[in-house]
Amino acid sequence: MVYPLTIDLNLHCVLIPFALIAIPTYLAVPLLLPVYITKKFCENVWISAFVFATLTCLVMYLQGHYAPGFPWALPGYVWGHNLNLMQGLSIWGIYGQTFFTLLMGSIFGVFIVGLKDNSTSEAEELSEIEVLEKFRRSEINFSEELKKVDFKKSGLSFTILLVSFSSLSVFGNIRLSENPMKYTSYKIRCVQGSIHQKNKMNRNLSAHNLNLYLNLSQMKSERDNWNPDFVIWPEASVPYLFTDKSKTLTEKLAGVVPPDGYLLTGAVRKDSVSGDIYNSVIVLNEFGKNVTNYDKKHLVPFGEYIPFRRFIPDVFAPIANSIGDFAVGKNSNVIDLKGVKMALTVCYEAIFPGEFISSDSDIDVIVNITNDAWFGHTSEPAQHLNIVRARAIEEGVPLIRVTNFGISAVFDAYGRKVDFLRTDEVGVIDCYIPKKIEKTFFRKFFMDKMKLKQ
């Protein structure tokens, strides 16, 4: 959270304490409520485990979608390294996965409590955390201690954990093994320039940055006779304000559009009628015509707009004035190009499950354009990738993710990686768009039938 403030340290250094203290406090303090309620009103360890998991999941949901909403480090994402376990997203979505994770963690706590209460070894004099730490350091023999405990508490909790994880893993394994990757006939080229944010903001380098993307878009492919249907650039990759009168700019961009194809690129767009400024996806055909736009709806607070701007103290006015307010988009994010229905998302819009695809939409692919250069070589690019990939599994729809700096990747409808570009890698992804699958249970039941806004 601090790293973006170092891009222009002279201007934003005063905000670093806010990022270090206020934001973590906002995220952490509400989580004390489930702890308090559980300890105050639940004496039975099994009831405590369930109540704690339920209330914590509820608090995280409310934090993720209200005032102003930021569902980032949800516990359900911890299984991102295990694609088998992540298939649970197709059943219950990320909040179901989060509840499952919290409940399993709580039941593991029951196991530790039972171990402490029932063991005849030195563990009986220790706290639960001390017992767990001794296990971690291998100072307590797990198998020997397990023989001594009462099955009603530790034995039963261990069995529940084993059965639950095994069942979910088997479900995921079967789902993946019985459904190999399948592709459509549509070809794409995803372009990643890996321009660092300081260079991206340097107006003297605007022409150089644009030429980099133009050249990458026209480079020879490693695939034979590769003529993509869609060339996709990241968020705000056009380094100039885009308007209806940007004739010279559109002529340059049209030069990289394949015959009978389209260029989808991120740009800051000014509406010629209202004068509003949008963070947009611009779609151009081979003749340079602006076929359609998608204007970002879910804006980043303090990055793309200032909440309660008029109440900001004068001392922060220079900082607030350096951040222009983007207008909130009103048009649909679903576009149809060459018979391919795309759900367009910009930056962190794709971290909100179920929010960018309506129940009446029949989507073939999710396209997410972003720029993680603001966060450099922190853990954010990898986290962002893992979070966005979850949307593909939830919806049963392939995902194309293109970032200026970070990790660009293409995933199939099961979250399997088709191809990717690492952070700092300059290049392109040439591949076919994977096929979508039948709507998942999560989409059909929770989204379409229950109308649950995630």
Secondary structure by P-SEA (a helix, b strand, c coil): cccccccccccccccccccccaaaaaacccaaaaaaaaacccccaaaaaaaaaaaaaaaaaaaacccccccccccccccccccccccccccccaaaaaaaaaaaaaaaaaaaaaaaaccccccccccaaaaaaaaaaccccaaaaaaccccccaaaaaaaaaaaaaaaaaaaaaaaaacccccccbbbbbbbccccccccccccaaaaaaaaaaaaaacccccccccccbbbbccccccccccccaaaaaaaaaccccccbbbbbbbbccccccccccbbbbbbcccccccccccccccccccccccccccccccaaaaaaabbbbccccccccccccccccccccccccccccccccccccccbbbbbbbcccccccaaaaaaaaaaaaaaaaacbbbbbbbcccccccccccccccccccccccccccccbbbbcccccccccccccccccc
